[in-house]
Amino acid sequence: MAEGAAVPTEGWDFSWFEGRASEERPSWGYAVSAGERLARAQAVLDIQTGGGEVLDFALGRAEPARPVLAAATEGWPPNAAKATALLRPRGVVVVTAPDDAPLPFADETFDLVLSRHPVRPYWDEIARVLRPGGTYFAQHVGPASVFELVEYFLGPQPQEVRTARDPERERAGAEAAGLEVAGLRAERLRMEFHDIAAVVHFLRKVVWMVPGFTVEAYEPRLRALHERIERQGPFVAHSTRHLFDLRRPAR
C-alpha cells in the first residue's frame, strides 16, 4: 500500500502498471487512428490532453505530415506543465483551461478535434470550434466502467450513476448540438489487478472512481482486498469505452 501511495500520478503514462495490472485495449486502436487523421489535418485541437502522451504518440505516427496549427487544453496544472514540456518541441500550444469552461478558441478554428477520455463532452463548444466539414474523433469512457472496483469500495451504486456516460445519450447530445454521427463503436474490456499497490495507484490516478480516496480512509478494505488477491489471484474488473467519429455539416 505504501508503494502504491508513493508513485507520482501526473500525466497519463500507465507504464508503471506493467506486471502489476493489465487492461485489454479497444480493437480500434485510438492513438494510431488519431495519427492517421492528424496526417491529413490543417488545424487540430486535443481536449483534456492529460500529460500530452497520447497526442505526442499520434503526432509521431503522423510524421512527416504535421498540422499547421496544433493546440491542446488541460485543466490540471501539473498535467498542463508536463504536457507543455512534452508537446512544445512538436510545435503544440498547450493552454491551461478548466474542463467545464468554454474552449478558449475562436469559432471555426479547427478541422480536427481530438479527445481521449474527456471528463464530459461539451458538445456545443466542440461544434463551435469545428470548421464546417470538420471532425470530432474521440475515445470516451463508457457507463459503469471499472465498477467492480468502485462498488467494492463504495457499495452498490444507483442506476443513474451506473448509466451515466451512456453512448446513446451522448449521441443525442452531439446531434442536438448540430453534429452528425459518422461512427459510434463500443466495447467492454477485461482488467486485472495483480497486487494491492496497483489498486492504490489506480485509485489515486483516476480520482473520480472513488472520490476522496486515501489509503488511510480505506485501509481495512484495502487490506481485505490484498488478502483476497493473495488467496484467489487477480481482482478482475471491466472497463467500457466508446469511439465517436462526428462531423460538423459543411455549409
Rosetta silent file (secondary structure, phi, psi, omega in degrees, C-alpha in Angstrom):
SEQUENCE: MAEGAAVPTEGWDFSWFEGRASEERPSWGYAVSAGERLARAQAVLDIQTGGGEVLDFALGRAEPARPVLAAATEGWPPNAAKATALLRPRGVVVVTAPDDAPLPFADETFDLVLSRHPVRPYWDEIARVLRPGGTYFAQHVGPASVFELVEYFLGPQPQEVRTARDPERERAGAEAAGLEVAGLRAERLRMEFHDIAAVVHFLRKVVWMVPGFTVEAYEPRLRALHERIERQGPFVAHSTRHLFDLRRPAR
SCORE:     score description
SCORE:     0.000 S_00000001
   1 L     0.000  -39.252  179.452    0.000    0.000    0.000 S_00000001
   2 H   -64.492  -37.959  179.667    2.854    2.384    0.794 S_00000001
   3 H   -65.295  -44.926  179.110    4.425    1.725   -2.597 S_00000001
   4 H   -64.886  -31.405 -179.419    1.204    2.475   -4.469 S_00000001
   5 H   -77.007  -16.489 -174.196    0.729    5.647   -2.435 S_00000001
   6 H   -95.016  -13.548 -174.868    4.225    6.934   -3.260 S_00000001
   7 L   -75.669  131.529  177.213    4.118    6.767   -7.071 S_00000001
   8 L   -59.321  147.114 -175.798    3.628   10.168   -8.811 S_00000001
   9 L  -111.178    1.995 -177.948    0.255   10.490  -10.558 S_00000001
  10 L   -64.469  146.433  173.816    0.918   13.260  -13.121 S_00000001
  11 L    78.476 -179.776 -179.001    0.144   12.530  -16.763 S_00000001
  12 L  -119.762   33.284  172.914   -1.466    9.544  -18.452 S_00000001
  13 L   -86.192  117.267 -176.711    1.580    7.298  -18.732 S_00000001
  14 L  -105.207   20.027 -176.500    0.490    3.933  -17.349 S_00000001
  15 H   -65.095  -23.941  179.669    3.803    2.101  -17.855 S_00000001
  16 H   -60.247  -27.419 -176.319    4.266    1.755  -14.073 S_00000001
  17 H   -75.373   -6.492 -178.039    1.442   -0.824  -14.087 S_00000001
  18 L   -54.066  123.295 -179.418    3.473   -3.235  -16.245 S_00000001
  19 L    82.919  -10.374 -179.232    3.370   -6.618  -14.485 S_00000001
  20 L  -108.905  -32.225 -179.903    1.030   -5.286  -11.780 S_00000001
  21 E  -153.350  156.069  179.431   -2.193   -4.670  -13.711 S_00000001
  22 E  -142.621  155.460  177.603   -3.458   -5.128  -17.246 S_00000001
  23 E  -146.393  129.186  173.345   -6.296   -3.864  -19.400 S_00000001
  24 L   -59.416  144.761  177.643   -7.468   -5.009  -22.799 S_00000001
  25 L   -98.867  145.586  177.529   -7.188   -2.278  -25.400 S_00000001
  26 L   -58.586  146.766 -174.119  -10.091   -1.386  -27.702 S_00000001
  27 L   -66.542  -20.497 -173.878   -9.877   -3.045  -31.090 S_00000001
  28 L   -81.212  -11.861  176.883   -9.973    0.257  -32.977 S_00000001
  29 L    59.682   69.038 -171.609   -6.529    1.486  -31.778 S_00000001
  30 H   -54.410  -51.747 -173.092   -7.430    5.086  -30.958 S_00000001
  31 H   -63.079  -39.759  177.890   -3.934    6.631  -30.886 S_00000001
  32 H   -65.582  -44.861  179.064   -2.896    5.039  -34.188 S_00000001
  33 H   -63.719  -38.345  176.379   -6.159    6.085  -35.848 S_00000001
  34 H   -61.842  -38.831  177.122   -5.756    9.627  -34.471 S_00000001
  35 H   -60.972  -39.650  178.278   -2.292    9.733  -36.038 S_00000001
  36 H   -63.405  -38.250  179.721   -3.750    8.844  -39.440 S_00000001
  37 H   -73.533  -36.603  177.289   -6.232   11.697  -39.137 S_00000001
  38 H   -60.089  -34.238 -178.812   -3.556   14.138  -37.932 S_00000001
  39 L   -63.767  -20.112 -178.604   -1.602   13.449  -41.105 S_00000001
  40 L  -107.194   -1.479 -173.126   -4.499   14.957  -43.104 S_00000001
  41 L   -91.728  150.016  174.631   -5.405   17.829  -40.742 S_00000001
  42 L   -98.404  -38.688 -178.533   -4.519   21.511  -41.057 S_00000001
  43 E  -138.848  123.239 -173.263   -5.589   22.696  -37.595 S_00000001
  44 E  -129.308  144.177  174.672   -6.057   20.319  -34.652 S_00000001
  45 E  -127.380  130.823  173.627   -7.169   20.634  -31.028 S_00000001
  46 E  -108.187  115.201 -176.744   -6.726   17.931  -28.381 S_00000001
  47 E   -88.553  133.519  179.538   -9.170   18.486  -25.498 S_00000001
  48 L    53.717   62.807 -171.640   -8.107   17.474  -21.962 S_00000001
  49 L   -72.991   -8.499 -175.655   -4.759   16.180  -23.184 S_00000001
  50 L    65.812 -131.513  176.329   -3.556   14.974  -19.761 S_00000001
  51 L   -86.833    6.984  177.472    0.235   14.865  -19.851 S_00000001
  52 L    83.986    3.175 -172.326    0.172   15.001  -23.654 S_00000001
  53 H   -64.511  -41.539 -176.920    1.349   11.413  -24.081 S_00000001
  54 H   -69.724  -43.700  178.034   -1.407   10.268  -26.453 S_00000001
  55 H   -63.959  -40.037  178.067   -1.182   13.353  -28.664 S_00000001
  56 H   -59.323  -44.927  178.225    2.608   13.059  -28.726 S_00000001
  57 H   -62.247  -45.690 -177.728    2.333    9.439  -29.904 S_00000001
  58 H   -64.031  -39.886  176.945   -0.277   10.322  -32.526 S_00000001
  59 H   -63.179  -37.743  176.474    1.828   13.193  -33.881 S_00000001
  60 H   -62.299  -38.063  178.205    4.752   10.801  -34.160 S_00000001
  61 H   -69.373  -26.527 -177.050    2.596    8.441  -36.220 S_00000001
  62 H   -80.632  -20.708 -174.750    1.561   11.324  -38.483 S_00000001
  63 L   -60.681  147.258    9.186    5.097   12.420  -39.393 S_00000001
  64 L   -82.928   -4.501  176.349    6.378   13.740  -41.711 S_00000001
  65 L   -67.081  148.304 -179.800    2.958   15.371  -42.138 S_00000001
  66 L  -153.140  134.248  177.315    2.165   17.972  -39.496 S_00000001
  67 L   -61.061  148.032  175.907   -0.814   20.298  -38.892 S_00000001
  68 L   -66.140  -38.590  179.199   -0.152   23.986  -39.473 S_00000001
  69 E  -124.971  128.486  177.220   -1.848   24.722  -36.128 S_00000001
  70 E  -136.238  126.278 -179.397   -1.823   22.323  -33.167 S_00000001
  71 E  -137.933  159.135  177.780   -3.210   23.152  -29.728 S_00000001
  72 E  -145.082  150.610  173.933   -4.234   21.243  -26.607 S_00000001
  73 E  -116.720  152.617  175.505   -6.141   22.048  -23.424 S_00000001
  74 E  -155.756  135.331 -174.264   -5.651   20.657  -19.920 S_00000001
  75 L   -93.733  -19.933 -177.167   -7.363   21.625  -16.689 S_00000001
  76 L   -99.016  114.946 -172.804   -4.998   20.240  -14.049 S_00000001
  77 H   -51.547  -42.873  177.757   -1.875   22.452  -13.749 S_00000001
  78 H   -59.518  -39.175  176.589    0.625   19.601  -13.038 S_00000001
  79 H   -68.952  -38.829  179.488   -0.566   17.808  -16.176 S_00000001
  80 H   -61.276  -40.082  177.957   -0.529   21.052  -18.182 S_00000001
  81 H   -64.837  -42.674  179.132    3.115   21.609  -17.208 S_00000001
  82 H   -65.106  -42.440  179.456    4.008   18.061  -18.195 S_00000001
  83 H   -64.033  -39.823  178.964    2.129   18.349  -21.492 S_00000001
  84 H   -60.751  -46.089  179.886    3.840   21.653  -22.294 S_00000001
  85 H   -62.254  -37.113 -177.611    7.298   20.148  -21.783 S_00000001
  86 H   -78.545  -39.734 -170.089    6.423   17.153  -23.946 S_00000001
  87 H   -95.607  -21.683 -178.823    4.483   18.853  -26.745 S_00000001
  88 H   -56.183  -42.686  178.728    6.227   22.218  -27.166 S_00000001
  89 H   -60.912  -19.452  177.331    9.077   20.649  -29.195 S_00000001
  90 H   -92.297    4.013  178.350    6.410   19.398  -31.610 S_00000001
  91 L    82.478   18.745 -179.199    5.005   22.920  -32.012 S_00000001
  92 L   -94.052  130.467  174.721    1.869   22.315  -29.941 S_00000001
  93 E   -88.657  121.996  178.340    0.478   25.174  -27.844 S_00000001
  94 E  -103.375  125.101 -177.863   -0.854   23.868  -24.513 S_00000001
  95 E  -112.049  124.859  174.500   -3.495   26.050  -22.838 S_00000001
  96 E   -78.688  113.872 -175.721   -4.413   25.580  -19.180 S_00000001
  97 L  -143.790  135.107  178.325   -8.210   25.763  -19.209 S_00000001
  98 L   -57.371  143.976 -177.812  -10.833   24.374  -16.808 S_00000001
  99 L   -64.741  -25.997 -175.732  -12.556   21.251  -18.089 S_00000001
 100 L  -104.166   17.527 -179.095  -16.003   22.772  -17.532 S_00000001
 101 L  -107.047  160.349  174.462  -15.304   26.182  -19.135 S_00000001
 102 L   -56.685  147.266  178.710  -15.832   27.338  -22.737 S_00000001
 103 L   -67.950  133.252 -173.726  -12.955   26.436  -25.024 S_00000001
 104 L   -83.115   53.221 -178.424  -10.567   29.418  -25.298 S_00000001
 105 L  -140.032  155.961 -179.037  -10.550   29.491  -29.113 S_00000001
 106 L   -71.879  161.822  176.335  -12.412   31.374  -31.826 S_00000001
 107 L   -57.690  144.401  170.552  -15.321   29.931  -33.762 S_00000001
 108 L    54.814   45.118 -178.619  -14.483   27.553  -36.624 S_00000001
 109 L   -88.970  -34.101 -167.141  -10.773   27.318  -35.827 S_00000001
 110 E  -118.828  141.638  172.681  -10.111   23.576  -36.189 S_00000001
 111 E   -95.079   -8.486  176.129  -10.809   20.964  -38.827 S_00000001
 112 E  -143.274  124.603  172.641   -9.985   18.152  -36.344 S_00000001
 113 E  -117.767  128.613 -179.326  -10.787   17.982  -32.633 S_00000001
 114 E  -114.550  156.957  169.370   -9.467   15.022  -30.643 S_00000001
 115 E  -165.498  136.630  175.432  -10.040   13.840  -27.090 S_00000001
 116 E  -119.149  111.900  177.534   -9.210   10.684  -25.175 S_00000001
 117 L    63.362   54.167  173.941  -11.343   10.113  -22.073 S_00000001
 118 L   -64.509  150.504  177.084  -12.773   13.610  -21.537 S_00000001
 119 L   -58.298  -46.323  170.896  -14.471   14.166  -18.186 S_00000001
 120 L  -159.227  147.398  179.647  -17.569   15.052  -20.171 S_00000001
 121 L   -86.034  128.295  174.346  -18.066   16.305  -23.734 S_00000001
 122 L   -96.536   90.161 -168.782  -19.313   19.894  -24.105 S_00000001
 123 H   -61.311  -40.092 -178.995  -20.962   19.388  -27.449 S_00000001
 124 H   -61.351  -39.555  179.412  -21.915   22.996  -28.124 S_00000001
 125 H   -70.483  -40.129  177.470  -18.302   24.102  -27.620 S_00000001
 126 H   -61.107  -46.307  179.228  -16.925   21.274  -29.745 S_00000001
 127 H   -62.955  -36.923 -177.252  -19.336   22.175  -32.544 S_00000001
 128 H   -64.552  -43.247 -174.737  -18.477   25.870  -32.206 S_00000001
 129 H   -84.490  -11.404  176.499  -14.704   25.497  -32.673 S_00000001
 130 E   -77.592  140.442  170.970  -15.008   22.988  -35.535 S_00000001
 131 E   -73.621  153.653  172.532  -14.912   24.299  -39.069 S_00000001
 132 E   -54.409  131.001 -175.512  -17.791   23.271  -41.345 S_00000001
 133 E    86.806   -4.112 -178.878  -16.908   19.788  -42.543 S_00000001
 134 E   -76.980  168.907 -171.213  -14.574   19.287  -39.568 S_00000001
 135 E  -124.541  139.233  166.222  -14.352   16.134  -37.443 S_00000001
 136 E  -107.619  118.318 -178.171  -14.520   15.257  -33.762 S_00000001
 137 E  -124.544  115.952 -169.942  -12.679   11.958  -33.216 S_00000001
 138 E  -153.727  149.429  171.902  -12.563   10.769  -29.621 S_00000001
 139 E  -107.720  121.655 -178.381  -12.491    7.795  -27.291 S_00000001
 140 E  -107.284  153.941  168.836  -14.821    8.178  -24.312 S_00000001
 141 E   -76.267  136.856 -176.800  -15.161    6.253  -21.081 S_00000001
 142 L   -95.230 -171.613 -176.382  -18.437    4.347  -21.095 S_00000001
 143 L   -72.491  145.473  175.103  -21.065    3.546  -18.452 S_00000001
 144 L    53.379   37.541 -178.806  -20.208    1.625  -15.254 S_00000001
 145 L   -73.323  127.864 -179.953  -16.530    1.445  -16.204 S_00000001
 146 L    58.850   31.993 -175.865  -14.437   -0.489  -13.639 S_00000001
 147 H   -73.956  -16.280  171.668  -17.483   -0.603  -11.380 S_00000001
 148 H   -59.044  -40.676  178.875  -16.448   -3.932   -9.887 S_00000001
 149 H   -75.879  -43.506  178.460  -13.679   -1.958   -8.170 S_00000001
 150 H   -56.179  -48.252 -175.463  -15.817    1.116   -7.482 S_00000001
 151 H   -76.372  -19.358  171.921  -18.534   -0.931   -5.819 S_00000001
 152 H   -61.879  -38.705 -177.588  -16.022   -2.958   -3.824 S_00000001
 153 H   -91.089  -35.948 -172.221  -15.157    0.277   -2.006 S_00000001
 154 H  -106.255   -9.176 -175.714  -18.414    2.262   -2.227 S_00000001
 155 L    82.883  175.703 -178.137  -21.087   -0.427   -2.353 S_00000001
 156 L   -55.393  135.235 -178.222  -23.856   -0.742   -4.971 S_00000001
 157 L   -99.157  148.645  178.944  -24.316    2.435   -6.988 S_00000001
 158 L   -59.266  154.756 -177.969  -27.669    3.960   -8.046 S_00000001
 159 H   -59.590  -35.831 -178.954  -28.904    3.160  -11.526 S_00000001
 160 H   -67.924  -27.387  175.388  -28.485    6.763  -12.657 S_00000001
 161 H   -75.141  -42.222 -178.630  -24.793    6.578  -11.716 S_00000001
 162 H   -64.588  -29.892 -176.607  -24.316    3.239  -13.457 S_00000001
 163 L   -98.262    0.761  173.902  -25.870    4.550  -16.694 S_00000001
 164 L   -60.949  153.232 -178.331  -24.003    7.873  -16.796 S_00000001
 165 L    68.857   20.470  178.418  -21.745    8.224  -19.859 S_00000001
 166 L   -62.146  129.282 -175.626  -24.149    6.113  -21.899 S_00000001
 167 H   -63.365  -32.566  179.660  -23.016    6.346  -25.556 S_00000001
 168 H   -71.392  -34.489  175.227  -26.548    6.686  -26.906 S_00000001
 169 H   -66.148  -40.086  177.506  -27.242    9.559  -24.525 S_00000001
 170 H   -67.702  -37.071  175.788  -24.012   11.207  -25.670 S_00000001
 171 H   -57.268  -44.390 -179.928  -25.006   10.613  -29.296 S_00000001
 172 H   -62.750  -39.187  177.821  -28.238   12.513  -28.646 S_00000001
 173 H   -64.479  -40.620  178.577  -26.280   15.388  -27.088 S_00000001
 174 H   -64.431  -44.321 -179.294  -23.952   15.578  -30.073 S_00000001
 175 H   -66.840  -34.158  177.590  -26.829   15.594  -32.546 S_00000001
 176 H   -65.097  -27.561  178.025  -28.621   18.288  -30.540 S_00000001
 177 L   -84.619    0.709  176.718  -25.504   20.461  -30.974 S_00000001
 178 L    95.796    9.718  179.574  -25.717   20.017  -34.736 S_00000001
 179 L   -91.954  146.679  177.705  -23.083   17.296  -35.178 S_00000001
 180 E  -101.522  136.689 -178.306  -23.603   14.300  -37.431 S_00000001
 181 E   -90.202  107.464  176.520  -22.614   10.826  -36.218 S_00000001
 182 E   -85.363  -26.194 -179.893  -20.467    9.127  -38.846 S_00000001
 183 E  -164.022  142.753  175.048  -19.486    6.295  -36.496 S_00000001
 184 E  -147.934  119.700  179.891  -20.028    5.050  -32.948 S_00000001
 185 E  -127.963  147.883 -178.923  -18.474    1.852  -31.569 S_00000001
 186 E  -137.916  145.331  178.278  -18.465    0.477  -28.020 S_00000001
 187 E  -144.697  152.088  174.431  -16.552   -2.301  -26.253 S_00000001
 188 E  -112.847  128.435 -164.870  -16.284   -3.858  -22.767 S_00000001
 189 E  -128.017  138.062 -176.038  -12.710   -4.787  -21.839 S_00000001
 190 E   -77.284  135.982  173.904  -11.187   -7.033  -19.168 S_00000001
 191 E  -122.537  147.605  175.385   -8.919   -5.552  -16.489 S_00000001
 192 E  -134.610  132.086  174.090   -6.828   -7.425  -13.912 S_00000001
 193 E  -108.910  117.468 -172.935   -5.182   -6.044  -10.755 S_00000001
 194 L   -93.867  -14.983  175.221   -2.396   -8.360   -9.619 S_00000001
 195 L  -152.450  166.455 -173.247   -1.396   -6.604   -6.401 S_00000001
 196 H   -72.369  -25.935  176.656   -2.714   -4.012   -3.970 S_00000001
 197 H   -61.837  -38.077  178.744   -0.131   -1.398   -4.989 S_00000001
 198 H   -65.118  -39.561  178.027   -1.738   -1.324   -8.464 S_00000001
 199 H   -63.196  -46.522 -178.661   -5.175   -0.776   -6.920 S_00000001
 200 H   -61.605  -48.222 -178.386   -3.897    2.063   -4.743 S_00000001
 201 H   -64.671  -40.326  179.148   -2.068    3.801   -7.569 S_00000001
 202 H   -60.325  -45.253 -177.624   -5.036    3.412   -9.950 S_00000001
 203 H   -72.202  -25.724  174.086   -7.469    4.982   -7.492 S_00000001
 204 H   -76.150  -30.682 -175.734   -5.048    7.858   -6.790 S_00000001
 205 H   -85.038  -42.142 -179.445   -4.552    8.459  -10.509 S_00000001
 206 L  -102.409   79.144 -162.064   -8.154    8.079  -11.713 S_00000001
 207 L   -68.405  -19.690 -177.186   -9.573   10.213   -8.919 S_00000001
 208 L   -81.461   -8.181  179.645  -13.250   10.119   -9.955 S_00000001
 209 L   -65.681  -55.424  177.586  -13.526    6.369   -9.383 S_00000001
 210 L  -126.029   87.784 -174.460  -13.605    6.565   -5.573 S_00000001
 211 L   -54.257  135.560  179.205  -13.849   10.294   -4.729 S_00000001
 212 L    75.076   16.078 -177.811  -11.664   11.324   -1.810 S_00000001
 213 L   -60.592  132.332  166.780   -9.758    8.036   -1.855 S_00000001
 214 L  -141.685  154.840  177.247   -6.810    7.751    0.528 S_00000001
 215 L   -60.323  -41.603 -176.997   -5.002    4.693    1.848 S_00000001
 216 L   -63.022  -42.906 -176.429   -5.777    5.753    5.415 S_00000001
 217 L   -68.311  -31.436 -174.551   -9.520    6.098    4.817 S_00000001
 218 L  -115.392   22.083 -176.065   -9.846    2.727    3.088 S_00000001
 219 H   -56.789  -44.615  179.738   -7.130    0.693    4.824 S_00000001
 220 H   -59.686  -43.454  179.360   -9.448   -2.083    6.106 S_00000001
 221 H   -68.206  -37.510  177.111  -10.954   -2.646    2.655 S_00000001
 222 H   -63.748  -43.959 -179.188   -7.519   -2.463    1.020 S_00000001
 223 H   -63.087  -41.938  178.452   -6.103   -4.986    3.453 S_00000001
 224 H   -64.469  -38.540  178.854   -9.032   -7.341    2.818 S_00000001
 225 H   -68.546  -39.100  175.451   -8.582   -6.955   -0.938 S_00000001
 226 H   -56.627  -47.235 -179.435   -4.848   -7.632   -0.618 S_00000001
 227 H   -65.151  -36.252  177.273   -5.600  -10.869    1.204 S_00000001
 228 H   -64.679  -43.897  178.656   -8.200  -11.807   -1.424 S_00000001
 229 H   -63.931  -42.615  178.729   -5.711  -11.264   -4.275 S_00000001
 230 H   -61.004  -35.798 -174.159   -3.060  -13.273   -2.422 S_00000001
 231 H   -86.644  -41.061 -170.239   -5.535  -16.107   -1.896 S_00000001
 232 H  -110.356  -13.548 -175.829   -7.590  -16.111   -5.131 S_00000001
 233 L   102.054 -168.991 -171.232   -5.464  -14.349   -7.753 S_00000001
 234 L   -56.533  145.407  170.840   -6.060  -11.099   -9.694 S_00000001
 235 E   -80.399  124.553 -175.194   -9.036   -8.865   -8.999 S_00000001
 236 E  -103.089  131.959  174.512  -10.999   -8.741  -12.273 S_00000001
 237 E  -136.574  178.481 -179.756  -12.940   -5.690  -13.452 S_00000001
 238 E  -138.011  128.680  173.530  -14.142   -4.403  -16.818 S_00000001
 239 E   -92.250  155.193  174.694  -13.662   -1.028  -18.451 S_00000001
 240 E  -123.602  137.873 -178.211  -16.082    0.336  -21.042 S_00000001
 241 E  -138.587  147.177  169.932  -15.051    2.514  -23.961 S_00000001
 242 E  -138.388  149.789 -174.665  -16.753    4.012  -26.987 S_00000001
 243 E  -112.882  123.502  178.035  -15.354    5.690  -30.079 S_00000001
 244 E  -103.783  135.616  168.852  -17.009    8.724  -31.662 S_00000001
 245 E  -127.400  101.449 -173.085  -16.487    9.858  -35.252 S_00000001
 246 E  -117.746  154.654  178.607  -18.573   13.023  -35.651 S_00000001
 247 E  -128.567  140.496  164.315  -18.839   15.670  -38.343 S_00000001
 248 L   -87.786  124.095 -175.384  -19.915   19.276  -38.365 S_00000001
 249 L   -56.535  140.761  174.620  -22.002   19.577  -41.527 S_00000001
 250 L   -71.935  151.414  178.317  -20.435   21.532  -44.379 S_00000001
 251 L   -68.481    0.000    0.000  -22.240   24.651  -45.435 S_00000001
